[in-house]
């Protein structure tokens, strides 16, 4: 039995809809998946409406999840939440605040780009976003590419949309401590996403002291040395161990399909204990 506990859909910055992700995971023979869209649980609401959650017929179990972007001055820290009550009032209220700020931010970004000479239409950004609740820089970058200003989304990020770049607009974020507390209030488990990408294990240790319940040890961008190091840290601090593909269904980005990068389903059992 295999699992993938880090998956994105069109509800944030993934390329497949929640239903497409569910079907691809079934075809790949996965036993458990966690959809962890950025700052939204919209995919879970859609799957629940479609009858995919707690479906006695399906062999695939969907774990409620989310990925919060949090605020640290010099580091990008993402916190995964698992097994939350997606109807929790405090969680849903906070997600609405984040959503409204994302809308404001994307509008401000478009205005800033137009002042810089990049003529793009906010309505087109929304069209690229589609059903996404987490509207952001990837959708703006796609319009810039479509209009011929850059060759790729990566180039648009590197040259103008990156943090502190000419068109960058800061956005509202929870602190790591606030994200952990919110996940706990919704009955969930807080896990530090891809700690190896933070670039400073002192930050990782401080986040563990802040109350993190687990580490995402297994990740496509963790090499063997990183994996071994975070396994040791998780053992030392008695933390839960998770892993996932960070799947977005982006051509050329590993993995391009579900079922390529997986973890043992045994880890899911220890995560829920």
DRENKEDO-455968 format. One record per residue (C-alpha): residue number from 1; residue in one letter; chain; x, y, z. Coordinates in steps of 0.1 Angstrom, whole numbers, plus 2048, in hexadecimal, padded with zeros to 3 digits. Layout:
! residues N
+-----+----+----+-----+-----+-----+
!   i ! aa ! ch !   X !   Y !   Z !
+-----+----+----+-----+-----+-----+
! NUM !  a !  A !   X !   Y !   Z !
...
+-----+----+----+-----+-----+-----+
***
This chain:
! residues 273
+-----+----+----+-----+-----+-----+
!   i ! aa ! ch !   X !   Y !   Z !
+-----+----+----+-----+-----+-----+
!   1 !  x !  A ! 800 ! 800 ! 800 !
!   2 !  x !  A ! 80E ! 822 ! 7F6 !
!   3 !  x !  A ! 805 ! 846 ! 7FC !
!   4 !  x !  A ! 80C ! 86A ! 7F1 !
!   5 !  x !  A ! 807 ! 885 ! 80B !
!   6 !  x !  A ! 810 ! 8A4 ! 7F7 !
!   7 !  x !  A ! 7FA ! 8AB ! 7D9 !
!   8 !  x !  A ! 7ED ! 8CB ! 7C9 !
!   9 !  x !  A ! 7CF ! 8D1 ! 7B2 !
!  10 !  x !  A ! 7BF ! 8ED ! 79E !
!  11 !  x !  A ! 7B2 ! 8FA ! 7BF !
!  12 !  x !  A ! 7D4 ! 909 ! 7C3 !
!  13 !  x !  A ! 7F1 ! 906 ! 7AB !
!  14 !  x !  A ! 7ED ! 8E3 ! 79E !
!  15 !  x !  A ! 7E4 ! 8DA ! 77A !
!  16 !  x !  A ! 7CA ! 8BE ! 781 !
!  17 !  x !  A ! 7A8 ! 8C2 ! 791 !
!  18 !  x !  A ! 7A0 ! 8B1 ! 7B2 !
!  19 !  x !  A ! 78C ! 896 ! 79F !
!  20 !  x !  A ! 7A8 ! 891 ! 786 !
!  21 !  x !  A ! 7C1 ! 88D ! 7A3 !
!  22 !  x !  A ! 7AA ! 874 ! 7B4 !
!  23 !  x !  A ! 7A6 ! 85F ! 794 !
!  24 !  x !  A ! 7CC ! 860 ! 78C !
!  25 !  x !  A ! 7D4 ! 855 ! 7B0 !
!  26 !  x !  A ! 7BB ! 838 ! 7AD !
!  27 !  x !  A ! 7CB ! 82E ! 78C !
!  28 !  x !  A ! 7ED ! 82F ! 79C !
!  29 !  x !  A ! 7E2 ! 817 ! 7B7 !
!  30 !  x !  A ! 7E7 ! 82F ! 7D4 !
!  31 !  x !  A ! 7D6 ! 827 ! 7F5 !
!  32 !  x !  A ! 7D8 ! 849 ! 804 !
!  33 !  x !  A ! 7DC ! 86C ! 7F7 !
!  34 !  x !  A ! 7DC ! 88E ! 808 !
!  35 !  x !  A ! 7D2 ! 8AC ! 7F3 !
!  36 !  x !  A ! 7E6 ! 8C9 ! 801 !
!  37 !  x !  A ! 7DD ! 8E8 ! 7ED !
!  38 !  x !  A ! 7EB ! 909 ! 7F7 !
!  39 !  x !  A ! 7D5 ! 91B ! 811 !
!  40 !  x !  A ! 7B5 ! 90A ! 807 !
!  41 !  x !  A ! 7A0 ! 8EB ! 80D !
!  42 !  x !  A ! 78A ! 8F1 ! 7EE !
!  43 !  x !  A ! 796 ! 8D0 ! 7DD !
!  44 !  x !  A ! 789 ! 8BC ! 7FB !
!  45 !  x !  A ! 767 ! 8CD ! 7FA !
!  46 !  x !  A ! 765 ! 8C4 ! 7D5 !
!  47 !  x !  A ! 76F ! 8A0 ! 7DA !
!  48 !  x !  A ! 756 ! 89D ! 7F7 !
!  49 !  x !  A ! 73A ! 8AB ! 7E1 !
!  50 !  x !  A ! 744 ! 891 ! 7C6 !
!  51 !  x !  A ! 742 ! 875 ! 7DF !
!  52 !  x !  A ! 767 ! 86D ! 7DF !
!  53 !  x !  A ! 76D ! 872 ! 804 !
!  54 !  x !  A ! 767 ! 854 ! 81B !
!  55 !  x !  A ! 75B ! 840 ! 7FE !
!  56 !  x !  A ! 757 ! 81C ! 809 !
!  57 !  x !  A ! 75A ! 80F ! 7E6 !
!  58 !  x !  A ! 77B ! 821 ! 7DD !
!  59 !  x !  A ! 79C ! 812 ! 7E8 !
!  60 !  x !  A ! 7AA ! 836 ! 7E9 !
!  61 !  x !  A ! 7A8 ! 84A ! 809 !
!  62 !  x !  A ! 7AB ! 870 ! 808 !
!  63 !  x !  A ! 7BB ! 880 ! 826 !
!  64 !  x !  A ! 7B0 ! 8A5 ! 82C !
!  65 !  x !  A ! 7CF ! 8BB ! 828 !
!  66 !  x !  A ! 7DC ! 8DE ! 821 !
!  67 !  x !  A ! 7FD ! 8F0 ! 81C !
!  68 !  x !  A ! 801 ! 911 ! 82D !
!  69 !  x !  A ! 81A ! 92B ! 821 !
!  70 !  x !  A ! 827 ! 93B ! 841 !
!  71 !  x !  A ! 83B ! 95B ! 849 !
!  72 !  x !  A ! 85F ! 95A ! 852 !
!  73 !  x !  A ! 875 ! 978 ! 847 !
!  74 !  x !  A ! 891 ! 965 ! 835 !
!  75 !  x !  A ! 883 ! 942 ! 82F !
!  76 !  x !  A ! 866 ! 933 ! 81C !
!  77 !  x !  A ! 854 ! 91B ! 835 !
!  78 !  x !  A ! 837 ! 906 ! 82B !
!  79 !  x !  A ! 822 ! 8F3 ! 844 !
!  80 !  x !  A ! 80D ! 8D5 ! 83B !
!  81 !  x !  A ! 7ED ! 8CD ! 84F !
!  82 !  x !  A ! 7DD ! 8AA ! 84F !
!  83 !  x !  A ! 7BD ! 89B ! 85D !
!  84 !  x !  A ! 7AD ! 8BD ! 864 !
!  85 !  x !  A ! 788 ! 8C3 ! 866 !
!  86 !  x !  A ! 783 ! 8D6 ! 846 !
!  87 !  x !  A ! 763 ! 8E5 ! 853 !
!  88 !  x !  A ! 773 ! 8F4 ! 872 !
!  89 !  x !  A ! 767 ! 918 ! 875 !
!  90 !  x !  A ! 789 ! 927 ! 87F !
!  91 !  x !  A ! 79A ! 915 ! 862 !
!  92 !  x !  A ! 781 ! 920 ! 849 !
!  93 !  x !  A ! 780 ! 944 ! 855 !
!  94 !  x !  A ! 7A6 ! 946 ! 853 !
!  95 !  x !  A ! 7A6 ! 937 ! 830 !
!  96 !  x !  A ! 78D ! 952 ! 825 !
!  97 !  x !  A ! 7A4 ! 96D ! 832 !
!  98 !  x !  A ! 7C1 ! 95E ! 81E !
!  99 !  x !  A ! 7AB ! 95B ! 7FF !
! 100 !  x !  A ! 7A1 ! 97F ! 800 !
! 101 !  x !  A ! 7C5 ! 98A ! 804 !
! 102 !  x !  A ! 7D0 ! 974 ! 7E6 !
! 103 !  x !  A ! 7B6 ! 986 ! 7D1 !
! 104 !  x !  A ! 7C1 ! 9A8 ! 7DC !
! 105 !  x !  A ! 7E6 ! 99E ! 7D7 !
! 106 !  x !  A ! 7E1 ! 991 ! 7B4 !
! 107 !  x !  A ! 7CE ! 9B1 ! 7AA !
! 108 !  x !  A ! 7EA ! 9C7 ! 7B9 !
! 109 !  x !  A ! 804 ! 9B2 ! 7A6 !
! 110 !  x !  A ! 7F2 ! 9B8 ! 785 !
! 111 !  x !  A ! 7F0 ! 9DD ! 78C !
! 112 !  x !  A ! 815 ! 9DE ! 794 !
! 113 !  x !  A ! 81E ! 9CA ! 774 !
! 114 !  x !  A ! 80A ! 9E2 ! 75F !
! 115 !  x !  A ! 81D ! A00 ! 76E !
! 116 !  x !  A ! 83D ! 9EE ! 765 !
! 117 !  x !  A ! 832 ! 9EB ! 741 !
! 118 !  x !  A ! 825 ! 9C7 ! 741 !
! 119 !  x !  A ! 802 ! 9CA ! 733 !
! 120 !  x !  A ! 7ED ! 9AE ! 742 !
! 121 !  x !  A ! 7C8 ! 9AB ! 74B !
! 122 !  x !  A ! 7BD ! 9A0 ! 76D !
! 123 !  x !  A ! 79F ! 98E ! 75E !
! 124 !  x !  A ! 7B8 ! 978 ! 74B !
! 125 !  x !  A ! 7CA ! 96F ! 76B !
! 126 !  x !  A ! 7A9 ! 963 ! 77A !
! 127 !  x !  A ! 7A2 ! 94F ! 75A !
! 128 !  x !  A ! 7C4 ! 93D ! 75F !
! 129 !  x !  A ! 7BC ! 938 ! 783 !
! 130 !  x !  A ! 79B ! 927 ! 77A !
! 131 !  x !  A ! 78D ! 915 ! 799 !
! 132 !  x !  A ! 7AD ! 91C ! 7AD !
! 133 !  x !  A ! 7A6 ! 92C ! 7CF !
! 134 !  x !  A ! 7CB ! 933 ! 7D4 !
! 135 !  x !  A ! 7D0 ! 94D ! 7B9 !
! 136 !  x !  A ! 7F3 ! 959 ! 7B7 !
! 137 !  x !  A ! 813 ! 95F ! 7A4 !
! 138 !  x !  A ! 812 ! 93F ! 78E !
! 139 !  x !  A ! 7F2 ! 94C ! 77E !
! 140 !  x !  A ! 800 ! 96F ! 779 !
! 141 !  x !  A ! 820 ! 95F ! 76A !
! 142 !  x !  A ! 80B ! 94B ! 751 !
! 143 !  x !  A ! 7FB ! 96B ! 744 !
! 144 !  x !  A ! 81D ! 97B ! 741 !
! 145 !  x !  A ! 829 ! 95D ! 72C !
! 146 !  x !  A ! 80A ! 95D ! 717 !
! 147 !  x !  A ! 80F ! 982 ! 70F !
! 148 !  x !  A ! 833 ! 97B ! 704 !
! 149 !  x !  A ! 845 ! 98D ! 71F !
! 150 !  x !  A ! 857 ! 96D ! 72B !
! 151 !  x !  A ! 85E ! 94B ! 71C !
! 152 !  x !  A ! 855 ! 937 ! 73B !
! 153 !  x !  A ! 843 ! 93A ! 75D !
! 154 !  x !  A ! 865 ! 934 ! 76E !
! 155 !  x !  A ! 875 ! 951 ! 75A !
! 156 !  x !  A ! 858 ! 968 ! 765 !
! 157 !  x !  A ! 85E ! 95E ! 789 !
! 158 !  x !  A ! 883 ! 962 ! 787 !
! 159 !  x !  A ! 884 ! 984 ! 776 !
! 160 !  x !  A ! 866 ! 996 ! 785 !
! 161 !  x !  A ! 84F ! 983 ! 79C !
! 162 !  x !  A ! 868 ! 974 ! 7B5 !
! 163 !  x !  A ! 868 ! 980 ! 7D9 !
! 164 !  x !  A ! 875 ! 9A4 ! 7D9 !
! 165 !  x !  A ! 873 ! 9A5 ! 7B3 !
! 166 !  x !  A ! 866 ! 9C3 ! 7A0 !
! 167 !  x !  A ! 842 ! 9B7 ! 79F !
! 168 !  x !  A ! 842 ! 9A4 ! 7C0 !
! 169 !  x !  A ! 825 ! 9AB ! 7D8 !
! 170 !  x !  A ! 827 ! 99D ! 7FC !
! 171 !  x !  A ! 809 ! 98B ! 809 !
! 172 !  x !  A ! 7F8 ! 983 ! 829 !
! 173 !  x !  A ! 807 ! 964 ! 83A !
! 174 !  x !  A ! 803 ! 952 ! 85B !
! 175 !  x !  A ! 821 ! 94E ! 871 !
! 176 !  x !  A ! 82C ! 929 ! 875 !
! 177 !  x !  A ! 81F ! 92A ! 898 !
! 178 !  x !  A ! 7FD ! 937 ! 88C !
! 179 !  x !  A ! 7FB ! 91C ! 871 !
! 180 !  x !  A ! 803 ! 900 ! 88A !
! 181 !  x !  A ! 7E9 ! 90D ! 8A2 !
! 182 !  x !  A ! 7CF ! 910 ! 887 !
! 183 !  x !  A ! 7D5 ! 8EC ! 87C !
! 184 !  x !  A ! 7D3 ! 8E0 ! 8A0 !
! 185 !  x !  A ! 7B3 ! 8F3 ! 8A6 !
! 186 !  x !  A ! 7A4 ! 8E1 ! 887 !
! 187 !  x !  A ! 7AE ! 8BF ! 896 !
! 188 !  x !  A ! 7CC ! 8BA ! 87F !
! 189 !  x !  A ! 7F1 ! 8B2 ! 87F !
! 190 !  x !  A ! 80B ! 8CD ! 874 !
! 191 !  x !  A ! 828 ! 8C0 ! 85F !
! 192 !  x !  A ! 845 ! 8D5 ! 852 !
! 193 !  x !  A ! 846 ! 8D2 ! 82C !
! 194 !  x !  A ! 867 ! 8CA ! 81A !
! 195 !  x !  A ! 87E ! 8D6 ! 836 !
! 196 !  x !  A ! 89C ! 8D1 ! 820 !
! 197 !  x !  A ! 890 ! 8EE ! 80A !
! 198 !  x !  A ! 891 ! 907 ! 827 !
! 199 !  x !  A ! 8B6 ! 907 ! 825 !
! 200 !  x !  A ! 8BD ! 90B ! 84A !
! 201 !  x !  A ! 8B9 ! 8EE ! 863 !
! 202 !  x !  A ! 8BA ! 907 ! 880 !
! 203 !  x !  A ! 899 ! 914 ! 872 !
! 204 !  x !  A ! 88C ! 8F1 ! 870 !
! 205 !  x !  A ! 895 ! 8EA ! 895 !
! 206 !  x !  A ! 885 ! 90B ! 8A0 !
! 207 !  x !  A ! 865 ! 901 ! 88D !
! 208 !  x !  A ! 866 ! 8DF ! 89F !
! 209 !  x !  A ! 868 ! 8F2 ! 8C0 !
! 210 !  x !  A ! 84A ! 907 ! 8B5 !
! 211 !  x !  A ! 835 ! 8E8 ! 8B6 !
! 212 !  x !  A ! 838 ! 8D6 ! 895 !
! 213 !  x !  A ! 82A ! 8B2 ! 896 !
! 214 !  x !  A ! 83D ! 8A4 ! 879 !
! 215 !  x !  A ! 856 ! 8A8 ! 85D !
! 216 !  x !  A ! 851 ! 8A1 ! 838 !
! 217 !  x !  A ! 870 ! 88B ! 835 !
! 218 !  x !  A ! 869 ! 87C ! 813 !
! 219 !  x !  A ! 867 ! 896 ! 7F7 !
! 220 !  x !  A ! 873 ! 896 ! 7D2 !
! 221 !  x !  A ! 88C ! 8B2 ! 7D9 !
! 222 !  x !  A ! 89B ! 8A1 ! 7F8 !
! 223 !  x !  A ! 8BB ! 88E ! 7EF !
! 224 !  x !  A ! 8C5 ! 86F ! 803 !
! 225 !  x !  A ! 8DA ! 884 ! 81C !
! 226 !  x !  A ! 8BC ! 89B ! 823 !
! 227 !  x !  A ! 8A4 ! 87D ! 827 !
! 228 !  x !  A ! 8BC ! 86C ! 840 !
! 229 !  x !  A ! 8C1 ! 88D ! 853 !
! 230 !  x !  A ! 89C ! 894 ! 857 !
! 231 !  x !  A ! 895 ! 870 ! 860 !
! 232 !  x !  A ! 8AE ! 874 ! 87D !
! 233 !  x !  A ! 8A0 ! 895 ! 888 !
! 234 !  x !  A ! 87C ! 887 ! 887 !
! 235 !  x !  A ! 888 ! 869 ! 89C !
! 236 !  x !  A ! 89B ! 880 ! 8B5 !
! 237 !  x !  A ! 87D ! 897 ! 8BB !
! 238 !  x !  A ! 862 ! 87B ! 8B8 !
! 239 !  x !  A ! 852 ! 88B ! 89A !
! 240 !  x !  A ! 83A ! 87B ! 881 !
! 241 !  x !  A ! 849 ! 873 ! 85F !
! 242 !  x !  A ! 837 ! 87B ! 83E !
! 243 !  x !  A ! 83F ! 87E ! 819 !
! 244 !  x !  A ! 830 ! 886 ! 7F8 !
! 245 !  x !  A ! 837 ! 88F ! 7D4 !
! 246 !  x !  A ! 82D ! 8B4 ! 7D5 !
! 247 !  x !  A ! 81A ! 8AB ! 7B6 !
! 248 !  x !  A ! 80E ! 8C8 ! 79F !
! 249 !  x !  A ! 80B ! 8B5 ! 77E !
! 250 !  x !  A ! 822 ! 8CE ! 76E !
! 251 !  x !  A ! 833 ! 8C0 ! 74E !
! 252 !  x !  A ! 859 ! 8BC ! 754 !
! 253 !  x !  A ! 856 ! 8BF ! 77A !
! 254 !  x !  A ! 85C ! 89E ! 78C !
! 255 !  x !  A ! 846 ! 88B ! 792 !
! 256 !  x !  A ! 82F ! 891 ! 774 !
! 257 !  x !  A ! 817 ! 876 ! 77F !
! 258 !  x !  A ! 80A ! 869 ! 7A0 !
! 259 !  x !  A ! 817 ! 848 ! 7AC !
! 260 !  x !  A ! 83B ! 850 ! 7A2 !
! 261 !  x !  A ! 846 ! 85E ! 7C3 !
! 262 !  x !  A ! 835 ! 84D ! 7E1 !
! 263 !  x !  A ! 839 ! 843 ! 805 !
! 264 !  x !  A ! 82E ! 825 ! 819 !
! 265 !  x !  A ! 80B ! 826 ! 825 !
! 266 !  x !  A ! 818 ! 81B ! 847 !
! 267 !  x !  A ! 822 ! 83F ! 84D !
! 268 !  x !  A ! 7FE ! 84A ! 849 !
! 269 !  x !  A ! 7F5 ! 833 ! 866 !
! 270 !  x !  A ! 80F ! 842 ! 87C !
! 271 !  x !  A ! 805 ! 865 ! 871 !
! 272 !  x !  A ! 7E0 ! 860 ! 87C !
! 273 !  x !  A ! 7E9 ! 851 ! 89E !
+-----+----+----+-----+-----+-----+
***
